[in-house]
Amino acid sequence: MTPSDRVQSDVANCLAVDLGAGSGRIVLGEIAGGCWKLEEVARFRTPTRTDAGTGYQCWDTDETLAQIEKNVRNVRSKKSPASIGVDSWGVDYVLLDQDLEMVGVPVCYRDKRTTGVMESLCDRLSREHIYGRTGIQFLSFNTLYQLAACVQQQPEWIERAKHFLMIPDYLHFRLSGVISNEYTNATTTQLCGLDGEWDTSLMKSIGLSGSLMRSPVPAGTVLGEGQGTAKGLKVIAPATHDTGSAVAGTPLENTDEAYISSGTWSLMGIESESSIATPDALRMNFTNEGGIERRFRILKNIMGMWPIQRVCEEQNISDFGQVIEDSVREKPWRSIIDVNDSEFLNPTSMTRTIHEHCRRSDQPIPETLGQIARCVFDSLALSYRTVKNQLESLRGRELKRIRIVGGGCQNKLLNQLCADACELPVTAGPVEASALGNLSAQMIALGVIENLSAARALICSSFEMHEYYPQSAVPIDVLARFDELLAMKELKGETCA
């Protein structure tokens, strides 16, 4: 059976709203002639603001919604999409009161309000207890710790709140009037059990009522008919966590392939029919996030392009392609950093923080932008190698290939470094994996595509992929130096991420 045999129609158009922490875009997708045709109809910077009352860094969800509505109107003046669905980053949320008005503000995960909260809660409940119930990695900004911070710092918000919605849930509510919690994003909270339902015991432990949440609906659920600008469209919840959509949009061919969704974050892992929430997985800090068709994404968060994005922002550099070209000419493995060190999460100056990190570890200071970029790319490749080795240990057998998708898969240098460091072939593409995963879930819900396997086969036949093979081994002394950096973090008491 060919991919086109499993596509029931080629007339449907769908709109994917794909929101990243840095930028959002709206993509119109249709299947024509047995292939995907994509059109980016809008791209905009994801709006943030500082809340005057609390000083919190927060998301401007009203402006985001205005961008969506404006561009939906523009698209509908020319096309007739059948549906719309939103995906975004995980962990962040909106609270609504009994009148369905927003309570407080949607705080950004990079805000410092959760400082020390994870450690305090884990001292009280234990990491083993929390991980055994949720299988989710420990990150200081997980929703569990954000809500615990809210209970402590803004208890009046919790008292007024009647509904809890993740960011895409909230935007779906504004587009359709339907309140829902979608499964893949619910699992990022560290409040959802491995059975796919909210863990009321954990909620009570931080002073929350389980009545705030709705039972999670699976990716691909038709929430209802649109209202306002979206009237006449079906509002469909895709895998609303952008990584869940990106993995759905990755043309994995077998269980011996790993994926890297490469962007601001690098999310590296495998897809599994069952969770891996063992003591070793806890020790290595792997997560068991939900996927489409109730699969599990066994993965780790790696800081990704964020450090070099921040450096470029600080130096007013917009030509990222030139940055990569400059880094190719720099000496490899000259300076390396642990990109997952918490000091890189949201420093005042990323450039100074990288300098200080190298100075403390007695390495040459990367001065030029090309040197800094090479430092970040080399360090990311070494992080990929570490996670690859850990995945093989957890699953008990070797991986055969790594598939890199997302915007970062256009970085040819990093793709080759990944192949070299991981000693595996790498397939790069498609770039638009998260939008494709979003659109695929909508098409499956509409009955246009049969299932996830058919969607992936269609993606594979629609887009060109690029292959990279190991060429140069990483020097032994570089591997030893990187291991020392990871050991230093463990001595500081940070969980290995």
SVG drawing of the C-alpha trace seen along z (x, -y; Angstrom):
<svg xmlns="http://www.w3.org/2000/svg" viewBox="-20 -48 63 53">
<polyline fill="none" stroke="black" stroke-width="0.4" points="0.0,0.0 1.4,-3.4 1.1,-6.5 -1.5,-7.9 -3.6,-4.8 -4.1,-5.6 -5.2,-9.2 -9.0,-9.4 -9.3,-12.8 -7.1,-15.6 -9.5,-18.5 -9.1,-19.5 -7.1,-22.5 -6.1,-22.9 -4.5,-25.7 -1.8,-24.9 -0.9,-27.5 2.6,-26.6 3.8,-28.7 7.3,-28.7 8.8,-30.5 10.5,-32.9 8.2,-33.1 4.9,-31.9 3.7,-31.0 0.5,-29.9 0.8,-27.3 -1.8,-26.3 -1.5,-22.7 -3.2,-20.7 -2.7,-17.3 -2.6,-17.5 -1.4,-14.9 -0.5,-12.6 1.9,-15.1 1.8,-17.7 1.7,-21.3 2.5,-23.9 2.2,-27.6 3.4,-29.8 0.8,-32.5 2.1,-34.4 5.1,-34.6 5.3,-36.8 7.4,-37.2 5.7,-35.5 4.7,-38.5 5.8,-38.8 5.5,-41.5 6.4,-42.3 3.3,-42.4 3.2,-45.8 1.5,-44.5 3.8,-41.5 6.9,-42.1 6.5,-38.6 7.7,-38.0 4.5,-36.7 3.0,-35.9 0.8,-38.4 -1.9,-35.9 -4.3,-38.6 -1.8,-39.8 -1.1,-36.2 -4.9,-35.7 -5.1,-38.9 -2.3,-37.7 -4.1,-34.4 -7.5,-36.1 -6.1,-38.6 -4.3,-36.0 -7.2,-33.6 -9.3,-36.4 -6.6,-36.9 -6.4,-33.2 -10.2,-32.8 -10.5,-35.7 -8.6,-33.4 -8.9,-29.8 -11.5,-27.6 -9.7,-25.7 -11.7,-23.0 -10.1,-23.3 -7.6,-24.9 -5.4,-23.7 -2.8,-25.2 0.4,-23.8 2.9,-25.5 5.7,-25.0 4.7,-23.1 4.4,-23.8 2.8,-27.3 -0.8,-27.9 -3.8,-30.2 -6.3,-30.3 -10.0,-31.3 -12.6,-32.2 -16.2,-31.2 -17.1,-33.9 -14.4,-32.5 -12.3,-35.6 -8.5,-35.3 -7.2,-35.2 -3.8,-36.8 -1.4,-36.6 0.1,-33.7 3.6,-33.7 6.5,-32.6 8.5,-29.6 11.7,-31.6 10.5,-33.8 12.5,-33.3 9.4,-32.9 10.1,-29.1 13.6,-29.5 14.1,-26.9 10.5,-25.6 11.4,-22.3 14.0,-21.5 11.7,-22.4 8.9,-20.2 11.2,-17.3 12.6,-17.4 9.0,-17.1 7.7,-14.4 10.9,-12.9 11.9,-12.7 11.2,-9.0 7.6,-9.6 6.9,-12.3 8.7,-10.4 7.1,-7.1 3.6,-8.7 4.3,-10.9 7.5,-9.7 8.4,-13.3 11.8,-14.8 12.7,-17.4 12.9,-20.9 12.7,-23.9 9.9,-25.5 7.6,-22.5 4.0,-23.4 4.0,-21.5 6.5,-24.0 4.9,-27.0 1.6,-26.2 3.3,-25.6 4.9,-29.0 1.5,-30.5 -0.1,-29.0 2.7,-30.6 3.0,-34.0 -0.4,-34.7 -2.9,-32.6 -5.8,-34.8 -5.3,-33.7 -5.8,-30.1 -8.8,-30.9 -10.6,-32.6 -9.6,-30.0 -12.1,-27.5 -10.4,-26.3 -6.8,-25.4 -5.8,-25.6 -2.4,-25.2 -1.6,-27.9 -3.0,-26.0 -6.1,-24.9 -6.7,-28.6 -6.4,-29.7 -8.7,-26.8 -11.2,-28.0 -11.1,-31.5 -11.5,-30.2 -14.3,-27.7 -15.7,-28.5 -14.9,-24.9 -12.8,-24.2 -10.5,-21.3 -7.2,-19.9 -5.3,-18.0 -3.2,-14.9 0.2,-15.6 0.6,-19.0 -1.0,-17.9 1.8,-15.4 4.5,-18.2 3.0,-19.6 4.4,-16.8 0.9,-16.7 -0.4,-14.0 -0.1,-10.4 1.4,-7.7 -2.2,-6.5 -3.0,-9.8 -5.2,-11.2 -4.5,-14.1 -2.8,-13.1 -5.1,-14.5 -2.8,-13.4 0.0,-15.6 -2.4,-18.5 -3.5,-18.3 0.1,-18.2 0.6,-21.7 -2.8,-23.0 -4.7,-22.6 -8.2,-21.3 -8.5,-18.5 -11.6,-20.2 -9.5,-22.8 -8.7,-20.4 -10.8,-18.4 -9.9,-14.8 -7.3,-15.0 -8.6,-14.5 -6.4,-12.7 -4.6,-14.5 -6.9,-14.7 -10.0,-15.5 -12.6,-17.7 -13.3,-20.2 -16.2,-21.9 -17.2,-24.5 -15.3,-27.8 -16.8,-31.1 -16.1,-34.6 -13.3,-34.7 -13.1,-30.9 -16.8,-30.5 -17.3,-27.7 -14.0,-26.0 -13.7,-22.9 -11.4,-23.5 -9.3,-20.4 -6.7,-19.8 -3.6,-18.4 -0.7,-17.2 -0.8,-20.6 2.7,-20.3 4.9,-21.4 7.4,-18.6 4.5,-16.1 3.5,-17.5 7.2,-17.6 7.6,-13.9 4.3,-13.1 5.8,-14.9 9.1,-13.0 9.1,-10.1 10.4,-7.5 10.6,-4.1 11.3,-1.8 11.9,-1.6 15.7,-1.8 15.6,-5.4 15.9,-8.4 14.7,-11.9 16.0,-15.4 13.5,-18.2 16.0,-21.0 15.1,-24.6 15.4,-26.9 15.4,-23.6 16.7,-20.3 14.4,-17.5 16.1,-14.2 14.5,-10.8 12.7,-7.8 9.0,-6.9 7.7,-4.0 4.4,-2.1 5.1,-1.9 6.7,-4.2 10.3,-3.9 10.0,-5.2 12.7,-3.1 15.2,-4.1 17.8,-4.5 15.5,-6.7 15.0,-8.9 18.7,-9.0 19.3,-10.1 16.3,-12.5 14.4,-11.2 10.9,-12.2 7.8,-10.1 5.8,-12.7 2.6,-11.8 2.4,-11.4 -0.2,-11.1 -2.1,-7.8 -1.2,-7.7 2.4,-6.8 5.2,-7.9 8.0,-10.2 11.0,-9.1 13.2,-12.1 15.4,-14.7 15.4,-18.5 18.7,-19.9 19.1,-23.7 19.4,-23.8 19.9,-26.9 18.9,-29.2 22.4,-30.2 23.5,-31.3 20.1,-32.9 20.6,-35.0 24.2,-35.9 23.0,-37.0 20.2,-39.1 22.7,-40.8 25.0,-41.6 22.1,-42.6 23.0,-39.9 20.1,-38.8 22.0,-36.7 22.2,-33.3 23.4,-31.6 26.5,-33.8 27.0,-32.9 27.1,-29.2 29.5,-29.9 31.8,-31.8 31.7,-28.9 32.7,-26.4 36.1,-28.1 36.8,-28.0 39.0,-25.4 36.8,-22.5 36.5,-21.5 38.5,-24.5 36.0,-25.5 33.0,-23.5 30.3,-24.2 27.5,-22.2 24.6,-23.8 22.2,-22.4 23.7,-24.2 21.0,-26.3 23.1,-29.4 22.3,-29.4 18.5,-29.3 18.0,-33.1 21.1,-35.1 21.4,-38.8 24.1,-38.4 24.6,-35.1 27.9,-36.2 29.4,-37.0 28.0,-33.7 29.6,-31.6 32.9,-33.5 32.7,-32.8 31.8,-29.2 34.9,-28.7 37.1,-30.7 36.0,-28.6 36.9,-25.4 40.3,-26.7 39.4,-26.7 40.2,-29.4 37.6,-32.2 35.6,-32.2 35.8,-35.9 34.4,-36.2 30.8,-35.4 32.1,-32.5 34.1,-31.1 31.1,-31.4 28.8,-29.7 31.4,-26.9 31.6,-26.4 27.7,-26.1 27.5,-23.7 30.3,-21.5 28.8,-21.4 25.3,-20.5 26.8,-17.6 28.5,-16.3 25.2,-16.6 23.5,-14.5 26.2,-11.9 25.5,-11.7 21.8,-11.3 22.2,-8.8 24.3,-6.6 21.8,-6.9 18.9,-6.0 20.8,-2.8 21.4,-1.9 17.7,-2.4 16.3,-0.4 19.0,2.3 20.0,2.2 21.8,-0.1 20.2,-2.9 20.7,-2.7 19.9,-6.3 19.1,-9.8 16.5,-11.9 16.8,-15.7 13.7,-17.8 12.7,-21.4 14.4,-24.6 17.7,-23.4 18.0,-20.7 19.1,-23.3 22.4,-23.7 24.6,-21.5 27.6,-21.9 25.6,-20.7 24.1,-17.8 27.6,-16.6 28.8,-17.1 25.9,-15.1 26.8,-12.2 30.4,-12.4 29.8,-12.6 27.0,-10.0 28.8,-7.7 25.5,-7.2 24.0,-8.2 21.8,-11.3 18.8,-12.1 17.9,-15.8 14.3,-16.9 11.6,-18.0 12.1,-21.5 8.3,-21.9 7.9,-18.9 5.8,-20.5 3.4,-22.1 3.2,-18.8 2.4,-16.9 -0.2,-19.4 -1.8,-19.2 -1.6,-15.4 -3.6,-15.2 -6.2,-17.4 -6.3,-15.4 -6.6,-12.2 -9.5,-13.7 -11.2,-14.7 -10.8,-11.2 -8.5,-12.4 -5.4,-10.4 -5.9,-6.9 -3.5,-7.0 -0.1,-8.2 1.8,-5.6 0.1,-6.8 0.8,-10.4 4.5,-9.7 4.7,-7.8 3.1,-10.7 5.6,-13.2 8.5,-11.0 7.3,-11.0 6.6,-14.7 9.9,-16.2 13.6,-15.9 15.8,-14.5 19.5,-15.0 21.9,-12.3 25.0,-12.7 27.5,-10.0 30.2,-9.9 33.5,-11.4 35.7,-12.5 35.8,-10.9 35.6,-13.2 39.1,-13.4 39.4,-11.4 40.6,-14.4 37.5,-16.4 35.2,-13.6 37.1,-13.6 36.8,-17.3 33.0,-17.2 32.6,-14.4 34.4,-16.7 31.9,-19.5 29.0,-17.2 30.6,-15.9 31.0,-19.5 27.2,-20.1 26.5,-17.0 28.8,-18.3 26.7,-21.5 23.7,-19.4 22.0,-19.9 20.1,-17.0 21.6,-15.9 19.5,-17.2"/>
</svg>
